[in-house]
């Protein structure tokens, strides 16, 4: 299949420096709200990029579960490949791909483990089946068949049918304490608008980047 000719123009409008707030979270919150209003599928989906101890980059999609001035939060199996990478190198990047709005948000920062209190509070807010599924999968390990997962799920569903699902010791989360956020707005003729917020002490420095 020849993909070289597949392209479209980005015509949804520009991003101007005068429109940028001092705090990048204000713009992120505005864009996220607009992504939700536009009914984009999985507006909180973000790519998390980590680097293995051998220096190989890896990416995967997770869901953003909270954000504030302290950082961006996601949850995962602590035995997963991403968690192993973070244990060796806490520097990660996040990417929110809001294609239908011709937008991307790129975040860099340091991933720090969440407190047990934060983890257990979120874990018990999940649907019960999702709590059970956390027990079933030893994430990133090799398995011979999907049937093994389904059988284990049904076994645990019966076990916890009349009681609370305990928090697995191998399940937790991370907060990405961010030091840069780039906002990308697609533009006609590939003349995109890109603005990079870089942390400078207690303040943010803003640069326009060439597309």
C-alpha positions, -999 to +999 in steps of 0.1 A: +000+000+000+014+034-010+009+058+018+030+087+006+000+106-009-022+103+022-024+138+036-049+165+046-047+202+054-050+214+090-076+242+089-091+244+124-073+277+133-041+289+148-026+294+182-014+329+190+010+340+217-014+366+230-038+338+238-014+319+260-019+319+298+010+322+321+002+288+336+003+260+309-022+239+329-048+265+322-044+259+285-042+222+289-074+222+309-091+243+282-079+220+254-089+189+273-124+203+279-128+211+242-116+175+233-144+162+257-170+186+242-160+174+207-167+139+219-133+126+208-128+089+216-107+085+247-098+122+252-077+113+282-056+087+263-019+096+263+012+079+250+038+072+277+073+070+265+100+053+286+136+042+279+149+007+287+182+002+306+197-007+272+186+027+258+157+015+237+126+037+236+092+022+242+057+038+240+022+027+250-012+042+256-026+047+291-054+069+305-048+101+324-066+098+357-058+131+374-037+163+368-029+193+388+002+216+395+020+185+409+018+165+377-001+141+355-012+108+371-017+073+356-019+038+371-003+005+361+010-029+372+042-023+390+058-054+374+050-041+339+077-031+314+070+006+318+074+003+356+107-016+352+119+012+329+109+039+353+127+022+381+159+025+361+152+059+345+124+082+359+125+105+329+094+100+307+074+119+281+036+120+275+017+128+243-019+136+240-029+131+203-062+150+196-061+145+159-097+156+152-089+190+166-055+192+148-038+193+182-011+176+202+002+182+237+037+169+246+049+167+282+083+159+296+090+152+333+100+128+360+077+099+371+074+095+408+055+067+426+022+076+441+016+071+478-002+039+490-032+061+502-036+076+467-034+042+450-059+024+473-083+053+470-083+052+433-083+014+431-115+011+450-132+038+429-128+015+398-156-008+386-153-041+404-145-061+373-116-037+366-104-043+401-105-081+395-087-077+362-058-061+380-053-093+398-055-115+367-028-100+345+009-101+352+014-073+327+040-076+300+047-113+308+043-139+280+012-161+281+002-190+259-035-183+254-062-157+262-082-185+277-059-185+307-068-149+315-105-155+311-105-186+333-085-168+360-109-138+358-140-160+363-123-178+392-115-145+410-149-131+402-165-159+421-140-156+449-148-119+454-185-121+445-196-111+480-167-091+493-143-063+486-115-068+462-082-061+480-055-039+464-028-061+448+006-054+462+019-052+426-005-025+414+002+012+417+006+045+399+029+074+390+027+112+390+047+128+362+062+160+377+064+180+345+092+204+335+080+212+299+047+212+280+045+219+243+012+228+226+009+220+189-019+234+167-020+223+131-018+250+104-024+253+067+005+245+044+022+227+073+029+260+090+019+247+124+019+267+156+041+253+184+046+269+218+069+253+244+065+261+281+098+254+300+099+255+338+123+282+351+123+281+389+087+289+400+079+304+366+074+293+330+093+305+300+074+304+267+091+299+233+075+297+198+091+267+179+094+264+142+071+237+127 
